[in-house]
Amino acid sequence: MNYFNSLCRIASIQCCLVLACFFCGATPRAYGYTSDDPKIVAMINAGADSLEKAASGKTFYDVAPFYKGGMGEHALPAYAHFKVHHDKNARVVKRGIDSALRFVGSVAGNDPGGHVSTTVYSASVVTLLLAEVDRVKYRRELERLEKYFRSAQFRDGGYGYRGEPLGDVSQTQYAMLALWTLDNVGIMINYEGVAKTIRWLLSVQDTSGGWPYKGKVPSGNGREKQTQVRISMAYAGGSAVLIAADILRLWGGRSNDVSSAFPGLPESVALFKDGMANLSANRPQMPTEPILAAIKDCQAYVASNAKQKIEYPFYNIYTTERFESFREIALKLPPKPNVPWYNSGVDFLTSKRSGTKWNGGQLWITESTATSFAILFLGRSTQKAIEATQEGTLAGGFGLPDDTTKIVVDGTQIKGEPVAGAVTDLLDMLEEGDGDALEGKSLPEDMELPTEPKARKAMLDRLERLVRGSSSWQARRVAARLLAQSDEMRVVPSLIYALDDPDTSVRTFARDGLRFISRKFEGFGMEITRGEDQDYGELRKAQRLWRQWYLTMDPGYIFLAE
């Protein structure tokens, strides 16, 4: 524990002293930014619009024939744009999806060679895009990409260009991000391979604490001096280790999971994800101390090289956001609205902005790439991706019949006339996992929550736990319906959460409840459809807009698992 606390203090000091200035000389500021600030939102939206306008133009990789059509470069701006607007019909997104599907068809589980468009970079960005747009529709493609990563991994655990002897730390971090994404959409990955990657990364860490561009495994025990060690690679190696450790769940329960957001969750109310067979996968266990020590050394390297020129600042700024987001999980740090590294990154991007977009000014970092990295940093895309994984996809079900029954619990039976404790009785049953006892029955229309403040608060707490964590679709329907009728502003985050429920009725109750509580009766769109017909891009857009609205009501609220 002393080591852990020491690491946290060191990280905090370094963030204040170092991260405030390493973005090409950006200076600390007296106030902080968040990704929801109007200035930031305006920059993000303008950047996304510029990507859409440029969608019909040629990219660097389009005109260089040996790069095979720029499929990766098409996928990156599509991913960045979709994270902002969730519009699968945007030109830039459609082009990205088309290129992504062509890429999957070209690899077929094996790397056919080439230098850029068929490397781990492209496979990783393609994975992020397809999983974000529709994890159900593109599941077959995502499974093929998982096979690609199995075949592309080097024997020592790293990833790199085909035919080269040394693993590439830069590509390895993207491979870990892609595998983390695949794991979180329910696809079984090579968990032993992830453990091998961690061991490789720890072995090639430089004696200074940084990481090299390409890592040579030492001949003996302990670290050896590596070449091409720089800050961008330090963050790449550090983020790769942290992401891989999170895949293996080495940190235990994440800091923003359902059980920590809602203490006292009954044992039967556990986060359950439909179609997620990999939740029961045997994930190799490794000691966390060497990983935390490696991150401590990495941060010490950054501190001692604060004046080092960043060779690819746009690439690095997205890497930094990824590193810091996963570091929050490893150190169990609560999300904060004002962090120095983010403030400095905003200042850097503001100074380098050209109209509504960014120009990388480098061969490999084109205008669309630089703008995409800027958008992903400004929007805290990794942090939000982590939050989205905590929401989960809850088990779906079928509709309740139309007949009504007045509910009182007697043992495991539901019978009798309503009494004052009817809702309490119902919740007792649901929290014990007896949701199936509702089969063939539905809820009385006149069920009411308590009016006494303390009892009402306790009841709402229980309902929020159920709507977020129950594997019973009946329980989630009960909870969503009663929360929707509560007219309580405090339950809005849980209803936003429930918009992502696979059960049609739960989504409907949540949507209508948000409209009722907010008095915004038109809401933010979101047509409710069944099963695979549901447009999850439209759903995520509605969630984003509802969160933005709620923050105008409660500016200090921090969404953890929404």
N, C-alpha and C positions, 0 to 999 in steps of 0.2 A: 504493500500500500504506500509506503514511503517513496518507493521508486516511482510509482504511478503519479503521486502528487508532485514529485520533483519534475517529472516529465511535463506535466500540465503547466507548472510554473515557468519552466524554461520555454515551452512553446508560446506561452502568453507574452513573455518578455521579447522573444524573437519576433513575434508578429508585430509588436509595437515598434521595434527598432529597425527591423530589416524589411519586412514586406511593404512598409510604407514608402520605400524608395527604390526597390529593384526594378520596377517597371519603367526602365529607361529614365530614371531621375525624377519620377513623380514624387511630390512632397506630401507629408501628412496634412490633414485638414482638421479643423476644429469640430466639424460635425460629420455625421455619417449618412451613407446611402443605404437603401434597401432596393431589392429588385422591383418593388411595387411603387417606388417614388414616381411621381408624374414625369420628371425629367428622364428617368431611366426607361419608363414605359414608352415615352415618345421616341427615344433613341432606338429602342428595340423595334417598335412598329415601323419606323422609317427605314431601318436596315432590312427588315423583312420585305417591305414594299420594293426596295431596290433589288432584292434577289428575284422577286417576281417579275420586275421589268426586264431584268437581264436574262430571263429564262430562255428566250429564243436566240440569244447570241452564242457565238462560239467561245469555248473555254480553252485554256492553255492545253489541256489534255486532248481536246477534240482535234486540234490542228497538228499535234505531234503523233504521227501514225503509229509509232512503236508503243504508244500507251493504250492502244486498243479502245478508243472511244470515250475516255474520261468518265467511266462509270462511277468511280468513287467520288470524283469531283461533282458529279450530278447529284449523288446521294446526300452529300454533306449539306448543301444549301436547302435541299428538300427537307431534311431532318430539322434544320434550324428554323425554317419557315413554318413547318408543321407544329413545332413546339410552341410557336407564337399564336398562330391562327387556327390550327387544327382543321385546315381546309384541304381535304384530299383532292379537290377539284382545281386547286391553284395550278397554274402552268408549271411552276418550278417543282411542285410536289409530284405532279403527274410525270414530268420528265425524270425525276429522281426515281420514282417507282419503276418506270419502264427500264431505266438503266440498271436498277437493282435486280429486277427479274432476269435481265439479260446476263448480268454477272453470275447469278446463281446457276443459270443454265450453262454458263461457260466453265464453271469450276467442277460441277458434278462430283463434289467430294474430293477433288484433287486440284493442286495448284498447277496450271498449265504453263507456268513461267511468265516471262514479262517482268517489267520493272516497277510499275506503279499501279495500274488499274487492276492487276490480278494479285496484289499482295495482301497481306494481313490488314493493312490500312483500309483498303477498299472493302474487304470482307467484313470488317468491323463496323464501318459506317453503314454499309448495306444492312447489317443485322439491326443496328439501332433504328434505322428508318422503318423497316418492315415491322418490327416489333411495336414501334410507336404508332404506326398508322392502323394496323389491324392484326393483333397477335393471333386471332382465330383464323382469319382468311388466309394468312400467309404462313400458317404453321408448317406446312410441308416444306416450304422454302427455308424456314428457320431450322428445321431438322436437317436439311441438306447442308446448311451453313455450319451446323454443329459438327457434322462429319468432316467438313473442310478443316475446321480448327483441330480436330483430332489428327488429321493427316499432315497438317502444316507444322505441328509442334516438333521442335528439334528434340533429339534424344536426351539432351541434358536438361530440358524443361523450358528453354527459351523459345522465342519465335523470331523469324528474320526472313531475309530474301533467300529464295530457293537456291541451293547450290553453294551458299556461303558457309564457311566453317563456324562462324561465331554468331551467337544469338544477338538480336537487336533489342536493346532496352526500350527504345521508342515504340517499336512495333509490338513488343510484349505487353506494354500498358494498354494498347488498344485491343489486343486479343483478350486480356482480362476483362476489360469493360464489356466486350461483346459476349463473353461467356457468362459474366454476371447478369447481363440482360437476358440471355437465353435461359439461365437458371430461374430467373424471376418470372418468366412467362410459362414455366412448367416443363421445360425440356430437360431431359436427363443429359448431363454433360459428363465429361471425364474428370471426376473429382480427384482421382489419383494424379492426373496430369496437372491439375491446379496446385496440388501439394508439391509436385516436382518443380513447378514454376517458382513457388516461394523459395524452395531450397536453392534453385539456381540464382535467383535475384540476391539472396543473402550472401551467396558465395562470391558473386562478382562485384559486390559493393566495394568501392575504392577505399583505401586506407584513410582517406580524408573524410569519408562519410558520404560523399557524393556517389553518383553512378556514372558509368561510361556510356558512350553511344553503343558500342558493341563490347560485350563482356567476355573476358577470357577466364575460364574456370581455373582457380589456383591449383598447382600441382600438389600442394600439401594442405595442411589445416590452416585456417585463418585467412584473412584478406591479403591481397597483393595489390601493388600499384597498377592501376589501369590507365589506359590512354583515352583521350577525348572526353575527359570528365568536365562537365559544365552544369550550370544551374538548371537549365531546362531538362537535362537528363537526370539530375537529382530529383526533380519533381516527378519525372516520368517513372523512375524506378521506385520512388516512394509511393506514388499512387498505385502502381502495379501491385506492390506488396500488400497495401491496404485493401485493395479491391479483392485480390485473391483470398486474403484472410477472411473477408466478409462473405465470400462465396462459401467458404468452409464453416461459417458461423463460429469462428474462433472467439468472437467477442461476446458470445452468449446472446441474450435478448438485446435487441437494438434499443438505443436510447429513446426512440419515438415509436416503439411498437404499441399495439393495442393495450397490452396488460399494464405497461407503465403509464400510458395516457389515462387509463381508467383502472386505478388500483382496486383490488378486491374482486376481480373478475372470477366468477364461479368456474370450477374445473371444467364443467361441460360447455362453457362459453369460451372456446378457444378459436383463434383465427384459423379459418379453414378456406382453402382455395380449391375451387372446382377444377378438375382436370390436372391437378398438380401432383402427379405421382412421385415426382422427385422430392417431395417434402419428407418422404420416408427413406430417402437415399442414405447410404452409409457414407458420410463425409469424413475423410481422414482427420484426425485430431493432431495438432501440433502445439508445442509450447508457444505462448504469446510473448514471453520475455525477450527472445532474440529479435522478434519483429519490432516490438516497441523500442528496443535498444537501437535497431537500425534506423528507425524514424527519428529518434533523438539525435543520432549522429548525422543524419541527413540535414536536419534543421541547423545543427552546428556548422555544417559545411556551408549552407546558405548564408548564415550569419557572418562567417568569415570571408565570404566572397560577394558581399553585397554590391560592390562596385563593378563586378564583372559585367561586361556587355552581353546582353541577351541576343543571341544570334537570330532566333525566330520568335520575336515577342508575341505575335498573335497566336502561334502554336502554343507558346508557353503560358499565355494567360488562361487559356482553356484548361491546360494541364494543371495549373495552380488551383483553379476552382474545383477541379476533380479531386486533387490531393486534399485540399482543405475540407471538402465535404465528407470524404471517407475518414479523415483524421478525426472529425467530430464523433463519428461512430466508435472508432477505436478508443478514444479517450473519454467517451461518454459525456461529451460537452453539450450543454443545452444550446439550441439555436439562438443566436444573438442578432439583433437588427443592425448593429453597427460594429463592423470589424475592419481593422486597418487595411488588410490586404485587399478587401473588396473596394474600399474607398479609393485606394491608390490605383487599382485597376480601372475604376471609372474615370479617374482623372487622366490616366494615360490614354484611354480610348477617346475621351473628349478632345484631348490635344491632337490626336492622330486622325480625327474624323475628317472626311472629305465630302462635304455636302451631307447626304443621308447615308453614306456608306464608308467603308474603310478600304484602303489599298495597301496590301502587304508590301509592295515594292520589291518583291523577291521572286525569283524564278518559280519556287515551289509553293509560295504562299500568294496565290492570285487574289484578285479583288473579291471574287465570290467566296473564296476560302477564308480570307481575312474577315470579311463581313460576317460569315457564318460563325467563326470562332468568337467574334465580338458579341454577337447575339447570345450565343450559348453561355458565355461568361456573365453578361449583364443580367440574363434571366435566371441565373443560378440553376442551370439546367440539370446538373448532376444532383444537387440537393433535392430538387423537385422530383427527379427520377427515383431517388432513394425514398422520398416520402410516398410516392405512388406505389412502391412495392410494399409498403406497410399497410396500405389500404386493403390489398388483396382482392381476390375475386371470390365471393362467397358462393356456397352451394346453391344451385337453382332448384326450382320445383314447379309444380303445376297449380292451377287455380283452385281455390276453395269453392265448394258448391255454394249455391245461393241460399240454402236454408239457414235460419238463425237459431241459436240456442243461447239461453241465458246461462252464464257461466259461473259455477262455484266448484271448487275442487274438493273432492272427498276421496282421500287416498290417491289413486291414479285415475279416478273417474271424474268426468265433468258432468255435473247435473245440478238440478235444483233452481230455486229462484235467486235473483241477484241480491247480494247483501252489500254492506258498506265496503267490505274487504275484497270485493270481486276482482278488482284489478290486481291487488296484492296476491290473491290466490293464483290468478293466472300467471303472474310473473314467477311465483314460486315453482309452478309446474314447468314453465319454459326454461328456467335456469337450471332445473334438474335434468334437462334434456328430454322432457316428455312432450315435445312439440307434435309428435305423431298422434297424440291423443286428440288433437284438434281435427283429425281427418273426418270428413263428413259433416263438419260443423263450421260455422262462421261466427264472427264477433257481433254481439248486440250493437246496434247503432248508438245506444245511449250510454255506453261506458264512459265514465268521467274520471279525471284525475283528482286527487285530493286538493282541497283549497287551502288547507293549513300549510303555511310556507315551508316548514321543516319537512313535513311528510311529502309535500309536493316535490321538493328538491331531491329527496331520496328516491322518489319514484322515477323522476326524470333521469337520474343517474343510472338506475337499473335499465331503463329503456334504451339509453344511449349505449350501454354495454352490449345489450342484445343486438341492436341494429348494426353495430360494428363487428361483433365477434361471434355471433351464434352460427353454427353450421346448419341450423334448422331454418328452412325458408319460412315455415309457419311463424316461428318466433320473430324473425326479422320483419315479417308483414305486420304482426301485432305491434311491434315496437315502432315501425315507420308510421303506421296509421295514427297511433296515439301521440307520437311526437308531432306529427303534422297538425293535429288538432289542438295542440297545447297552446299555440299562440305565444310561445316563449322565444325571445330572441336568442337565448343561450343555446338552444338546440340546433341552430342553423348550421354550425359546422358538421354536426352528425348527419343532418339531412343532406348536406352537400356530399358527404362521404357515401351516403346511400344511393346517390344518383348512379353509382358505378355497380350497383348490385345486378347480378344476372337475372334475378327474378323480376318479371315485368311489373307485377303489382307493387313491389317494394319501390322500384324506380318511380312509378306513377305517384304513390303516396308521398315520396320525398319531393318530387317536382311540385306537386300541388300544394304541399305544405310550405315550401319555400315561397311560392307565390302568395299564399295566404298570409304568412307571417310578415313578409316584406311589404305587402299591399301592392306589389308589382304584379298585377294579375296577368300580364302578358309574359312575364318571366323573361328568360333568355333563350327562347326557342325550345329545342329538344323534343322532337316528336318521339313518343314511346312506341317501340315496336318489339316484337318477340325474338328471343334467341339471337341467332346469328344475323338476323335482319337489322338489329340495332346498329346505328351508326355511332361507333365509339369515338370517332373524331368529333362529332357534334356533341356527344356526351361530355368529353373532356373540355371542350370549349365552354359548355354551359357551367361546368364545375369552376373553371378559371374565372368566368364572369361573376358567378355568385360569390366566390372568395373575394374578388375585388370589391364587390358591393358591400360584403360584410365588414371589410376593413375600413370602409367609410363610417360604419356604425361603431366599430370597436377597433380603432387604429393600433392599439397595443397588442392585439391578439396575434399569436404566432401559431400558424397551422403546423401541426406536428405530423399527423397521419392523414391529412386531407389531401 
